[in-house]
Amino acid sequence: MIRSFLTVSSGTLASRLLGFVRDSIIAALLGAGPVADAFLVAFQLINVVRRLLSEGGLNAALVPAWLRVREADGANAAAAFAGRVLGTVSAALIAASVLIGLLMPLVITALAPGFAGHDTLQLAVNNARLMLPYLAFAGPVTVMMALLNAQGRFTLTAFSPLLFNIALIAVMAVLLGWRQDAVDAALIMAATIGIAGLLQYPSWCCAAAASPRRLRIAFDGEMRGFLGPAMSGMIASSAPQWLMVAGAIIASSSPSAVSWLYFANRLIELPLGIVGVAVGTVLIPQMTRALRSDDFHGDRAGGIARP
């Protein structure tokens, strides 16, 4: 378990450091002004949803649910269950992305009411629409990563998020040398974010033991039993994300304040999550196996207290 924890924490640390480099280049390219404010409000919308999926209740609910089905009914039933989860989550996120895209002016106005009546609003809408495809990719990737975690295979889940930052940093490095106009640079970066989710899809090939079968949308009792805890977990873990949204809502009425708040928050978040994300990722499958087998000593590694 210590080895798995170190693997996940190393990947998370590398991701946070690359994220710091990414945000530093964003500041160098866009500065702190209306273009940066528009881009960062759009990016925050995508980032909040990504975090709710990957660090929220979806991952935490799927791991024990998949392990329970596999232990009770076998590998084939577990693969069929994974197929229903993947199909349902993918369809829901595609529908949500289309709906949000159509209503994007209203969404951005709600997230940044200070932009109303200014060109910044249209800049943010354009950026957010280019980023939206990432949402459609985020759900399936989260499902596949959770299946890998359930099998105790943490290396890919720890390091695949680095691909997103590496791709964005590479594109921004070219933009720095190209000296592109800030508005055009923001649109290019937004489009890069929109397609960056594809870079994490190698997880499909690496989760062969848990490959979903016969993808389909389902809302049967088993799926409702999974979606209930998943939604509850996302709501429970959403408070920090909504605090960020609330900050942007308030800051949007002051020029450049969204940018200042975002960059300050990223500095604070740099050391956070490295331990918390790693411990949660590793302990959920370990505790599930131990509790289902009545092994309250948790393989004698660290011990799991009986409730």
LINFEN-V577409 format. One record per residue. N is the residue number from 1. PHI is phi in whole degrees, 0 to 359 (* if undefined). PSI is psi as a letter, one per 40 degrees, with the letter a starting at -180 (NA if undefined). OMEGA is omega in whole degrees, 0 to 359 (* if undefined). Layout:
{{N:PHI:PSI:OMEGA} {N:PHI:PSI:OMEGA}}
//
This chain:
{{1:*:d:179} {2:298:d:179} {3:297:d:179} {4:296:d:179} {5:299:d:180} {6:295:d:178} {7:297:d:182} {8:292:d:181} {9:293:d:177} {10:294:d:178} {11:296:d:179} {12:293:d:178} {13:298:d:179} {14:298:d:179} {15:295:d:180} {16:295:d:180} {17:294:d:177} {18:294:d:176} {19:297:d:177} {20:295:d:177} {21:298:d:179} {22:303:d:182} {23:292:d:177} {24:295:d:180} {25:288:d:175} {26:302:d:179} {27:297:d:180} {28:292:d:182} {29:282:d:189} {30:254:e:183} {31:68:a:177} {32:231:h:183} {33:191:a:184} {34:298:d:180} {35:294:d:178} {36:295:d:179} {37:302:d:181} {38:297:d:181} {39:297:d:186} {40:287:d:174} {41:295:d:177} {42:296:d:180} {43:295:d:179} {44:296:d:177} {45:302:d:180} {46:293:d:185} {47:292:d:179} {48:296:d:179} {49:296:d:179} {50:301:d:182} {51:292:d:178} {52:297:d:179} {53:283:d:188} {54:280:d:182} {55:254:e:183} {56:256:a:191} {57:282:d:183} {58:297:d:180} {59:296:d:183} {60:294:d:181} {61:277:d:185} {62:289:d:184} {63:301:d:179} {64:294:d:180} {65:295:d:180} {66:294:d:179} {67:296:d:180} {68:296:d:180} {69:294:d:181} {70:295:d:181} {71:288:d:183} {72:277:d:189} {73:239:e:177} {74:101:i:186} {75:293:d:181} {76:295:d:179} {77:294:d:178} {78:295:d:178} {79:294:d:177} {80:294:d:177} {81:298:d:178} {82:299:d:178} {83:296:d:178} {84:292:d:178} {85:297:d:182} {86:296:d:179} {87:295:d:182} {88:292:d:180} {89:296:d:181} {90:297:d:180} {91:297:d:181} {92:296:d:182} {93:287:d:176} {94:296:d:178} {95:297:d:179} {96:295:d:180} {97:296:d:179} {98:296:d:181} {99:296:d:179} {100:297:d:179} {101:299:d:179} {102:293:d:183} {103:261:e:188} {104:303:d:178} {105:302:d:178} {106:290:d:180} {107:297:d:181} {108:293:d:177} {109:298:d:178} {110:290:d:182} {111:282:d:182} {112:219:g:184} {113:299:d:178} {114:292:e:179} {115:281:e:185} {116:303:h:179} {117:84:e:180} {118:236:i:178} {119:297:d:180} {120:301:d:180} {121:299:d:181} {122:292:d:176} {123:299:d:180} {124:294:d:179} {125:298:d:180} {126:298:d:179} {127:296:d:183} {128:295:d:179} {129:295:d:177} {130:290:d:180} {131:278:e:189} {132:304:d:179} {133:306:d:179} {134:300:d:179} {135:297:d:180} {136:295:d:179} {137:279:d:189} {138:296:d:182} {139:296:d:178} {140:302:d:179} {141:297:d:179} {142:298:d:178} {143:298:d:182} {144:294:d:178} {145:295:d:178} {146:297:d:178} {147:295:d:176} {148:294:d:178} {149:299:d:180} {150:298:d:178} {151:270:e:181} {152:75:f:180} {153:252:g:191} {154:258:e:188} {155:297:d:182} {156:294:d:181} {157:295:d:181} {158:284:d:190} {159:252:e:181} {160:295:d:177} {161:299:e:178} {162:297:d:183} {163:298:d:179} {164:300:d:181} {165:293:d:180} {166:297:d:180} {167:297:d:182} {168:292:d:179} {169:296:d:180} {170:298:d:180} {171:295:d:181} {172:292:d:177} {173:298:d:176} {174:295:d:180} {175:296:d:178} {176:297:d:179} {177:287:d:182} {178:281:d:182} {179:54:f:181} {180:286:i:174} {181:305:i:186} {182:300:d:180} {183:296:d:179} {184:294:d:178} {185:298:d:179} {186:297:d:179} {187:294:d:178} {188:296:d:178} {189:296:d:179} {190:297:d:178} {191:295:d:177} {192:298:d:177} {193:298:d:182} {194:300:d:182} {195:258:e:185} {196:293:d:179} {197:300:d:179} {198:298:d:184} {199:292:e:180} {200:267:e:183} {201:286:e:171} {202:304:e:177} {203:300:d:177} {204:300:d:183} {205:284:d:186} {206:267:e:181} {207:255:f:187} {208:300:d:183} {209:291:e:181} {210:236:f:184} {211:302:h:177} {212:298:i:180} {213:240:i:178} {214:51:g:179} {215:303:h:178} {216:202:i:178} {217:271:h:182} {218:213:i:174} {219:227:f:178} {220:285:a:183} {221:300:d:180} {222:295:d:179} {223:291:d:178} {224:296:d:177} {225:295:d:177} {226:276:d:185} {227:293:d:179} {228:301:d:178} {229:297:d:180} {230:296:d:179} {231:293:d:179} {232:297:d:179} {233:295:d:179} {234:293:d:177} {235:295:d:182} {236:295:d:184} {237:266:e:187} {238:272:e:185} {239:303:d:179} {240:299:d:181} {241:291:d:180} {242:289:d:174} {243:296:d:177} {244:296:d:179} {245:297:d:180} {246:298:d:178} {247:298:d:179} {248:293:d:179} {249:300:d:181} {250:289:d:185} {251:288:d:187} {252:297:e:181} {253:278:e:180} {254:246:h:181} {255:304:h:176} {256:72:e:184} {257:293:d:178} {258:300:d:179} {259:295:d:180} {260:301:d:182} {261:296:d:181} {262:297:d:183} {263:294:d:177} {264:295:d:180} {265:295:d:179} {266:294:d:176} {267:295:d:180} {268:292:d:184} {269:283:e:183} {270:308:d:180} {271:275:e:185} {272:278:i:175} {273:87:e:182} {274:299:d:178} {275:279:d:185} {276:298:d:179} {277:296:d:182} {278:296:d:181} {279:298:d:180} {280:297:d:181} {281:297:d:184} {282:279:d:188} {283:286:d:184} {284:303:d:178} {285:294:d:179} {286:296:d:181} {287:293:d:179} {288:299:d:180} {289:297:d:183} {290:295:d:182} {291:292:d:181} {292:288:d:179} {293:259:e:182} {294:60:f:177} {295:264:g:184} {296:278:e:172} {297:266:e:176} {298:56:f:181} {299:62:f:179} {300:62:e:184} {301:277:d:183} {302:220:e:178} {303:86:h:176} {304:236:h:185} {305:288:h:176} {306:291:h:180} {307:295:NA:*}}
//
